[in-house]
Amino acid sequence: MGNFVCKLPNTDQEEVDIKPMKQPFTSSKKNQKIIKQTWKKISSNKIENGVLVFYKLFQIIPDAKQYFTSVDFFDSIKDLMKDPLVRSHGLRFMKAIETMLEIEFDPNGCIFLFNAIGNRHCNYGIKPDYLDYIPQAFRSMLPKALGSGYSDAIADVWDEILGHIITVMKEKMLEGIKLEQARKKLARNRSEAQPTDSSIMPNDDINDNISNA
């Protein structure tokens, strides 16, 4: 596993504990079938449905807007739909899910995929806890995307698979935060261990300072 630099969401935060993940991407065949079937309709309008997810996220977590500095946020979803950055991010989000389906929910492949995405989010300084709201935001998009094909049972299945995604991403993000905390702690310790300027000053310079005093 390679090392990477992660921006801390809050440099004053306490050290994080990383809990090992248990059996990621182990949904039943029945649930995987439901995901694949409903995805056909969701993916027919990837960008707009992706933007709907982020629109809801911005409503739930207004602070998340800070990571989209070039976006002029409006109350209207129609205005947000026109923004190229939000549209691009919505599409990337949907394509990540599509990749998971293309590799048939393979645990190793999914972990690799969402570890990489978690790493990128860590580098952006995004708070890991923000990810916890993704299922709620995604669920709010489903009735519009699925129409009469929507049901709470289907939404629950999506909640489950999104939970796997979030767990993998958060684990990578928390690992990055912990590594960065360790790096900064080491840097502080080295700095504190450095001798003072006077203690490393050449003898001639010290004598000159004394004579000029």
Short mmCIF file of the C-alpha atoms (twelve columns), coordinates in Angstrom:
data_MODEL
# 
_entry.id   MODEL 
# 
loop_
_atom_site.group_PDB 
_atom_site.id 
_atom_site.type_symbol 
_atom_site.label_atom_id 
_atom_site.label_alt_id 
_atom_site.label_comp_id 
_atom_site.label_asym_id 
_atom_site.label_seq_id 
_atom_site.Cartn_x 
_atom_site.Cartn_y 
_atom_site.Cartn_z 
_atom_site.pdbx_PDB_model_num 
ATOM 1   C CA . MET A 1   0.000   0.000   0.000   1 
ATOM 2   C CA . GLY A 2   1.562   3.317   -1.072  1 
ATOM 3   C CA . ASN A 3   1.901   6.365   1.128   1 
ATOM 4   C CA . PHE A 4   0.044   9.555   0.372   1 
ATOM 5   C CA . VAL A 5   -0.423  12.994  1.861   1 
ATOM 6   C CA . CYS A 6   -3.840  13.777  3.209   1 
ATOM 7   C CA . LYS A 7   -5.188  17.192  4.161   1 
ATOM 8   C CA . LEU A 8   -6.739  17.084  7.597   1 
ATOM 9   C CA . PRO A 9   -10.329 18.348  7.677   1 
ATOM 10  C CA . ASN A 10  -9.539  19.766  11.110  1 
ATOM 11  C CA . THR A 11  -5.906  19.990  12.152  1 
ATOM 12  C CA . ASP A 12  -6.878  20.232  15.812  1 
ATOM 13  C CA . GLN A 13  -8.930  17.062  15.822  1 
ATOM 14  C CA . GLU A 14  -8.093  14.169  18.089  1 
ATOM 15  C CA . GLU A 15  -6.270  11.188  16.665  1 
ATOM 16  C CA . VAL A 16  -8.602  8.835   14.846  1 
ATOM 17  C CA . ASP A 17  -9.057  5.140   15.418  1 
ATOM 18  C CA . ILE A 18  -9.331  2.917   12.356  1 
ATOM 19  C CA . LYS A 19  -11.675 -0.008  12.804  1 
ATOM 20  C CA . PRO A 20  -11.146 -2.955  10.458  1 
ATOM 21  C CA . MET A 21  -13.835 -3.488  7.869   1 
ATOM 22  C CA . LYS A 22  -15.800 -6.736  7.849   1 
ATOM 23  C CA . GLN A 23  -16.834 -8.573  4.675   1 
ATOM 24  C CA . PRO A 24  -17.341 -5.677  2.248   1 
ATOM 25  C CA . PHE A 25  -19.487 -6.098  -0.860  1 
ATOM 26  C CA . THR A 26  -21.131 -9.306  0.264   1 
ATOM 27  C CA . SER A 27  -24.691 -8.508  -0.807  1 
ATOM 28  C CA . SER A 28  -26.926 -11.438 -1.660  1 
ATOM 29  C CA . LYS A 29  -27.415 -12.457 -5.292  1 
ATOM 30  C CA . LYS A 30  -31.016 -11.326 -4.999  1 
ATOM 31  C CA . ASN A 31  -29.997 -7.845  -3.891  1 
ATOM 32  C CA . GLN A 32  -27.319 -7.631  -6.571  1 
ATOM 33  C CA . LYS A 33  -29.980 -8.467  -9.153  1 
ATOM 34  C CA . ILE A 34  -32.206 -5.669  -7.831  1 
ATOM 35  C CA . ILE A 35  -29.286 -3.238  -8.050  1 
ATOM 36  C CA . LYS A 36  -28.567 -4.229  -11.645 1 
ATOM 37  C CA . GLN A 37  -32.201 -4.049  -12.725 1 
ATOM 38  C CA . THR A 38  -32.864 -0.650  -11.188 1 
ATOM 39  C CA . TRP A 39  -29.529 0.695   -12.366 1 
ATOM 40  C CA . LYS A 40  -30.666 0.369   -15.969 1 
ATOM 41  C CA . LYS A 41  -33.246 3.060   -15.383 1 
ATOM 42  C CA . ILE A 42  -31.087 5.190   -13.093 1 
ATOM 43  C CA . SER A 43  -28.162 5.161   -15.525 1 
ATOM 44  C CA . SER A 44  -30.333 6.246   -18.450 1 
ATOM 45  C CA . ASN A 45  -30.000 9.749   -17.006 1 
ATOM 46  C CA . LYS A 46  -26.661 9.561   -15.181 1 
ATOM 47  C CA . ILE A 47  -25.763 13.228  -15.002 1 
ATOM 48  C CA . GLU A 48  -29.124 14.582  -13.890 1 
ATOM 49  C CA . ASN A 49  -29.609 11.835  -11.318 1 
ATOM 50  C CA . GLY A 50  -26.068 12.373  -10.058 1 
ATOM 51  C CA . VAL A 51  -26.725 16.094  -9.669  1 
ATOM 52  C CA . LEU A 52  -29.918 15.300  -7.746  1 
ATOM 53  C CA . VAL A 53  -27.826 13.322  -5.254  1 
ATOM 54  C CA . PHE A 54  -25.452 16.243  -4.726  1 
ATOM 55  C CA . TYR A 55  -28.309 18.738  -4.555  1 
ATOM 56  C CA . LYS A 56  -29.717 16.775  -1.627  1 
ATOM 57  C CA . LEU A 57  -26.270 16.487  -0.036  1 
ATOM 58  C CA . PHE A 58  -25.888 20.270  -0.183  1 
ATOM 59  C CA . GLN A 59  -29.246 20.598  1.554   1 
ATOM 60  C CA . ILE A 60  -28.274 18.134  4.285   1 
ATOM 61  C CA . ILE A 61  -24.701 19.434  4.680   1 
ATOM 62  C CA . PRO A 62  -24.473 23.087  3.583   1 
ATOM 63  C CA . ASP A 63  -20.786 23.116  4.606   1 
ATOM 64  C CA . ALA A 64  -20.061 20.704  1.747   1 
ATOM 65  C CA . LYS A 65  -20.489 23.616  -0.668  1 
ATOM 66  C CA . GLN A 66  -17.040 24.874  0.362   1 
ATOM 67  C CA . TYR A 67  -15.439 22.148  -1.758  1 
ATOM 68  C CA . PHE A 68  -17.122 23.555  -4.881  1 
ATOM 69  C CA . THR A 69  -15.595 27.017  -4.736  1 
ATOM 70  C CA . SER A 70  -16.318 27.907  -8.356  1 
ATOM 71  C CA . VAL A 71  -20.019 27.076  -8.123  1 
ATOM 72  C CA . ASP A 72  -22.672 29.761  -7.707  1 
ATOM 73  C CA . PHE A 73  -25.219 28.018  -5.533  1 
ATOM 74  C CA . PHE A 74  -28.857 28.796  -6.097  1 
ATOM 75  C CA . ASP A 75  -32.021 27.507  -4.490  1 
ATOM 76  C CA . SER A 76  -33.256 26.120  -7.790  1 
ATOM 77  C CA . ILE A 77  -32.221 22.638  -8.858  1 
ATOM 78  C CA . LYS A 78  -32.545 23.848  -12.470 1 
ATOM 79  C CA . ASP A 79  -29.694 26.290  -11.929 1 
ATOM 80  C CA . LEU A 80  -27.500 23.659  -10.316 1 
ATOM 81  C CA . MET A 81  -28.194 21.290  -13.203 1 
ATOM 82  C CA . LYS A 82  -26.491 23.761  -15.535 1 
ATOM 83  C CA . ASP A 83  -23.256 24.021  -13.561 1 
ATOM 84  C CA . PRO A 84  -20.472 22.082  -15.340 1 
ATOM 85  C CA . LEU A 85  -18.521 21.255  -12.153 1 
ATOM 86  C CA . VAL A 86  -21.523 19.795  -10.349 1 
ATOM 87  C CA . ARG A 87  -22.579 17.919  -13.476 1 
ATOM 88  C CA . SER A 88  -19.081 16.495  -13.854 1 
ATOM 89  C CA . HIS A 89  -18.944 15.425  -10.212 1 
ATOM 90  C CA . GLY A 90  -22.387 13.875  -10.417 1 
ATOM 91  C CA . LEU A 91  -21.319 11.903  -13.470 1 
ATOM 92  C CA . ARG A 92  -18.128 10.651  -11.791 1 
ATOM 93  C CA . PHE A 93  -20.155 9.499   -8.812  1 
ATOM 94  C CA . MET A 94  -22.527 7.552   -11.034 1 
ATOM 95  C CA . LYS A 95  -19.699 6.085   -13.109 1 
ATOM 96  C CA . ALA A 96  -18.060 4.729   -9.953  1 
ATOM 97  C CA . ILE A 97  -21.263 2.839   -9.162  1 
ATOM 98  C CA . GLU A 98  -21.438 1.649   -12.765 1 
ATOM 99  C CA . THR A 99  -17.885 0.302   -12.515 1 
ATOM 100 C CA . MET A 100 -18.887 -1.680  -9.431  1 
ATOM 101 C CA . LEU A 101 -21.641 -3.334  -11.465 1 
ATOM 102 C CA . GLU A 102 -19.331 -3.961  -14.420 1 
ATOM 103 C CA . ILE A 103 -16.928 -5.927  -12.217 1 
ATOM 104 C CA . GLU A 104 -19.853 -7.906  -10.787 1 
ATOM 105 C CA . PHE A 105 -19.426 -6.658  -7.191  1 
ATOM 106 C CA . ASP A 106 -16.032 -8.372  -6.998  1 
ATOM 107 C CA . PRO A 107 -14.860 -7.570  -3.426  1 
ATOM 108 C CA . ASN A 108 -11.193 -7.050  -4.294  1 
ATOM 109 C CA . GLY A 109 -11.991 -4.905  -7.304  1 
ATOM 110 C CA . CYS A 110 -14.556 -2.849  -5.398  1 
ATOM 111 C CA . ILE A 111 -12.184 -2.288  -2.492  1 
ATOM 112 C CA . PHE A 112 -9.448  -1.149  -4.880  1 
ATOM 113 C CA . LEU A 113 -11.871 1.180   -6.683  1 
ATOM 114 C CA . PHE A 114 -13.348 2.862   -3.631  1 
ATOM 115 C CA . ASN A 115 -10.039 2.967   -1.768  1 
ATOM 116 C CA . ALA A 116 -8.741  5.099   -4.629  1 
ATOM 117 C CA . ILE A 117 -11.798 7.351   -4.495  1 
ATOM 118 C CA . GLY A 118 -11.513 7.624   -0.718  1 
ATOM 119 C CA . ASN A 119 -7.860  8.579   -1.132  1 
ATOM 120 C CA . ARG A 120 -8.778  11.408  -3.502  1 
ATOM 121 C CA . HIS A 121 -11.458 12.708  -1.135  1 
ATOM 122 C CA . CYS A 122 -8.923  12.619  1.691   1 
ATOM 123 C CA . ASN A 123 -6.526  14.715  -0.387  1 
ATOM 124 C CA . TYR A 124 -9.309  17.276  -0.866  1 
ATOM 125 C CA . GLY A 125 -9.670  17.547  2.916   1 
ATOM 126 C CA . ILE A 126 -13.270 16.321  2.935   1 
ATOM 127 C CA . LYS A 127 -14.578 15.212  6.315   1 
ATOM 128 C CA . PRO A 128 -15.132 11.425  6.361   1 
ATOM 129 C CA . ASP A 129 -18.425 11.811  8.231   1 
ATOM 130 C CA . TYR A 130 -19.917 13.655  5.257   1 
ATOM 131 C CA . LEU A 131 -20.052 10.318  3.455   1 
ATOM 132 C CA . ASP A 132 -22.607 9.005   5.949   1 
ATOM 133 C CA . TYR A 133 -25.282 11.137  4.266   1 
ATOM 134 C CA . ILE A 134 -24.816 9.664   0.794   1 
ATOM 135 C CA . PRO A 135 -27.465 6.911   1.231   1 
ATOM 136 C CA . GLN A 136 -30.033 9.498   2.324   1 
ATOM 137 C CA . ALA A 137 -29.214 11.729  -0.637  1 
ATOM 138 C CA . PHE A 138 -29.237 8.808   -3.066  1 
ATOM 139 C CA . ARG A 139 -32.538 7.567   -1.654  1 
ATOM 140 C CA . SER A 140 -34.133 10.949  -2.297  1 
ATOM 141 C CA . MET A 141 -33.199 10.646  -5.979  1 
ATOM 142 C CA . LEU A 142 -34.677 7.166   -6.475  1 
ATOM 143 C CA . PRO A 143 -38.420 8.008   -6.675  1 
ATOM 144 C CA . LYS A 144 -37.803 10.433  -9.538  1 
ATOM 145 C CA . ALA A 145 -35.376 8.094   -11.303 1 
ATOM 146 C CA . LEU A 146 -37.462 4.924   -10.952 1 
ATOM 147 C CA . GLY A 147 -40.950 6.366   -11.107 1 
ATOM 148 C CA . SER A 148 -43.588 3.692   -10.548 1 
ATOM 149 C CA . GLY A 149 -40.800 1.129   -10.145 1 
ATOM 150 C CA . TYR A 150 -39.731 2.682   -6.854  1 
ATOM 151 C CA . SER A 151 -40.346 1.041   -3.486  1 
ATOM 152 C CA . ASP A 152 -38.899 1.408   -0.006  1 
ATOM 153 C CA . ALA A 153 -37.616 -2.165  -0.279  1 
ATOM 154 C CA . ILE A 154 -35.572 -1.224  -3.344  1 
ATOM 155 C CA . ALA A 155 -34.250 1.848   -1.557  1 
ATOM 156 C CA . ASP A 156 -33.195 -0.371  1.357   1 
ATOM 157 C CA . VAL A 157 -31.177 -2.552  -1.018  1 
ATOM 158 C CA . TRP A 158 -29.376 0.526   -2.323  1 
ATOM 159 C CA . ASP A 159 -28.774 1.647   1.269   1 
ATOM 160 C CA . GLU A 160 -26.967 -1.628  1.883   1 
ATOM 161 C CA . ILE A 161 -24.604 -1.434  -1.092  1 
ATOM 162 C CA . LEU A 162 -23.910 2.255   -0.515  1 
ATOM 163 C CA . GLY A 163 -23.059 1.350   3.059   1 
ATOM 164 C CA . HIS A 164 -20.315 -0.947  1.738   1 
ATOM 165 C CA . ILE A 165 -18.986 1.838   -0.477  1 
ATOM 166 C CA . ILE A 166 -18.943 4.349   2.375   1 
ATOM 167 C CA . THR A 167 -17.225 1.922   4.734   1 
ATOM 168 C CA . VAL A 168 -14.386 1.310   2.275   1 
ATOM 169 C CA . MET A 169 -13.959 4.990   1.451   1 
ATOM 170 C CA . LYS A 170 -14.052 6.113   5.073   1 
ATOM 171 C CA . GLU A 171 -11.510 3.499   6.088   1 
ATOM 172 C CA . LYS A 172 -9.085  4.829   3.491   1 
ATOM 173 C CA . MET A 173 -9.778  8.444   4.457   1 
ATOM 174 C CA . LEU A 174 -9.290  7.756   8.163   1 
ATOM 175 C CA . GLU A 175 -6.092  5.888   7.379   1 
ATOM 176 C CA . GLY A 176 -4.871  8.917   5.467   1 
ATOM 177 C CA . ILE A 177 -5.755  11.256  8.323   1 
ATOM 178 C CA . LYS A 178 -3.925  9.041   10.797  1 
ATOM 179 C CA . LEU A 179 -0.837  8.918   8.577   1 
ATOM 180 C CA . GLU A 180 -0.873  12.693  8.228   1 
ATOM 181 C CA . GLN A 181 -1.258  13.128  11.975  1 
ATOM 182 C CA . ALA A 182 1.734   10.840  12.519  1 
ATOM 183 C CA . ARG A 183 3.757   12.762  9.926   1 
ATOM 184 C CA . LYS A 184 3.001   16.113  11.574  1 
ATOM 185 C CA . LYS A 185 3.753   14.724  15.024  1 
ATOM 186 C CA . LEU A 186 7.120   13.438  13.793  1 
ATOM 187 C CA . ALA A 187 7.880   16.806  12.221  1 
ATOM 188 C CA . ARG A 188 7.045   18.595  15.487  1 
ATOM 189 C CA . ASN A 189 9.234   16.216  17.480  1 
ATOM 190 C CA . ARG A 190 12.149  16.768  15.097  1 
ATOM 191 C CA . SER A 191 11.674  20.516  15.262  1 
ATOM 192 C CA . GLU A 192 11.641  20.503  19.054  1 
ATOM 193 C CA . ALA A 193 14.755  18.340  19.101  1 
ATOM 194 C CA . GLN A 194 16.729  20.788  16.943  1 
ATOM 195 C CA . PRO A 195 19.447  22.725  18.843  1 
ATOM 196 C CA . THR A 196 18.937  26.469  19.303  1 
ATOM 197 C CA . ASP A 197 20.693  28.910  16.996  1 
ATOM 198 C CA . SER A 198 23.157  29.934  19.710  1 
ATOM 199 C CA . SER A 199 24.129  26.351  20.408  1 
ATOM 200 C CA . ILE A 200 25.116  25.748  16.807  1 
ATOM 201 C CA . MET A 201 26.691  29.153  16.181  1 
ATOM 202 C CA . PRO A 202 30.386  28.971  15.149  1 
ATOM 203 C CA . ASN A 203 32.813  29.990  17.901  1 
ATOM 204 C CA . ASP A 204 34.073  33.039  15.973  1 
ATOM 205 C CA . ASP A 205 30.514  34.347  15.592  1 
ATOM 206 C CA . ILE A 206 29.859  33.825  19.297  1 
ATOM 207 C CA . ASN A 207 33.061  35.717  20.201  1 
ATOM 208 C CA . ASP A 208 32.135  38.556  17.834  1 
ATOM 209 C CA . ASN A 209 28.713  38.842  19.456  1 
ATOM 210 C CA . ILE A 210 30.266  38.945  22.920  1 
ATOM 211 C CA . SER A 211 32.831  41.585  21.943  1 
ATOM 212 C CA . ASN A 212 30.190  43.757  20.316  1 
ATOM 213 C CA . ALA A 213 27.881  43.564  23.304  1 
# 
